[in-house]
Amino acid sequence: MSSNQSVDVGLAGSLTMIVLTIGVTLLLVSFYRRYKRLQNRNDGE
């Protein structure tokens, strides 16, 4: 009985870590693009 619960917790933990990793990656890419756009605008002036 407890082995099934630990498998469920492990699966939920793995899915949570995957979602968090994807979310952080998307945020980093978004901020990097915004930063590069700002740098290009400053270089143009």
PyMOL commands that set and color helices and strands:
alter all, ss='L'
color gray80, all
select helices_A, chain A and resi 2-44
alter helices_A, ss='H'
color red, helices_A
deselect
rebuild
show_as cartoon
